[in-house]
Amino acid sequence: MTGQDAATADDKPRTPRRLRYYGANDLATFHLAVRAVEILEQFDASLTTYEVGDILDLHNALGYAADGTFPRAVTPEQRTVYQSWGAGKYDPRFNLDKKNMPVVIAPAFGLRQVKREIYTGDDTISYWNAYVAITQMHGHGHFADPRIGVNVNNPPDQVSSKLAALRAYQFSLETPKARAGTFDAAAASRGRAVFIGVAKCSSCHTGSALTDVNEGVLHTPAEVGQDAAYAQRSGTKKYRTTPLRGLSNPPQLKGPYFHDGKAKTLDEVVDHYVKLKGLQLTARQKADLIEYLKSL
């Protein structure tokens, strides 16, 4: 789960509450929101909506300061690292290997069409849900992956039985459609031809999800011009081709891009690959390609 919007629940009984998140702005507030929802459900299971104000009112009860800073259980050294990450970033391995390499929190929609999740394509969404629940949120369960040297056992197992339902809910979250007026439709149509043709984007961005990870393909850091150090912390030591979905849907979705957010705009994404692949694109072709990416 990631995000910044108010949480809104499904109105059907016994269904997961729909937390409508696009990209986290404040990691402390996000964790607070998750805990707040748990507490609210304990007191009133019939609640159908959670407002931001309701969650913020629980700051004192949960031991958070009014400015959303972390609880006392976090050491000053850890707090310094966490607060250095900035809006919308998180390092899901820092607490295990003590290396500080935060990545952009990926969108929680459009997962149904993608076979392997996270930037390095480690495994399925349920693998990652279990990893986060047990190694990051300290849930009760057992997570082990010898590829990354992780074996965390916190019995009794209260995670495994939840994974199928969580996956079903996540798979129900559709990619938001690009809104009219946020991109040039005529230029986007020309840009699609550039994407398929001279820019050769479709050599890796294949299929309906626009990623060759669904074909079992992963890429070395050198192939995609990305940091090798972060990939080495993963189970695959490589990167997947990022599925292209909801790339530009302001105000929530407007970058940054790549796993580490080093490309602040889609213009910088295109420039990265023009340089890496030695592409010969005209200014018009680049502009049209960017409008196509905005339309996805």
C-alpha positions, 0 to 999 in steps of 0.5 A: 500500500502506498499513498497520500489520499484519504482512505475510502472503504468498500461498502460491502460487508466483509470486504477489505477497506479500499485505501486509495493511495497513489504515492506516499508523501510522508512515510511516518504518516503512512505508517500511522494511517495503517495503524490507525485503521487497525485501531478503528476497526477494533472499535467499530467494524461497521465503519465505512470511511476513514477521514484524514482528520480521524487518523491525525486525531490518533497521533497522541494515542499512538505515541506520535508527535503532532508533526508526524515524527517517529516513535521513541522506539526508533533510534536517533541514527535510524530517524536521521536515515528515514527522514533523509529519504524524502517524499515518496521513497522507502528502502525496504532492505535498510533494516536488514542490511543497513545500506541506505538506498531508498527507492521510489514507492511504486504505484499499487494499481495495475498489478494484475497484468504483471507477473513479477513485482518490484524493480528487480522482479524478485517474485510475485506480488504475494512474495512481496506482500509477505516480505513487507508484512514480516520483515518491514511491518513485523507481522507474525509469520515466516519469511525466508529467501536465501538469495538475499540472506533473509530468514525471519521467523516470528510465530505464530503465522498470521500472514499466510492466510491473508495473502490470497485476499490481499492479492485479490484486492490489489488485483482489483485496482485499475490503472487510472486513465490519462485525463483529456487535456493532460496530454496532446492526443495528436502528438501521442499518436505520432509518439506511439509510432516513435515508441514502436519504431525508431526509439525501439522502446517496444523491444523491451516494453512488450505485450499488453503490460508493456514489459518483457518481465512477463516473458521471464526477461530481466536485464543487467544494470548495464543494459538499462543504465541503472545502479548495480549496487541496489540490484545486488541487494535483490534476489535477481541482481537485475532489473525488470522492464518497468510496466508503463502505466499511469505515468502522468496523472497529476497531481498525484502521478507526476514522477519521479521515475526509475527505481531511485527517482533520478529522472525527475520528468519524462523528458529526463527518462527519454534523454536517459535512453537516447544517450544510453542507446545512442538513439538519433531522435529529432526534437519533434520525435522526442516531444511526441514520444513524451506525449505518448508516455503521458497517455498511458 
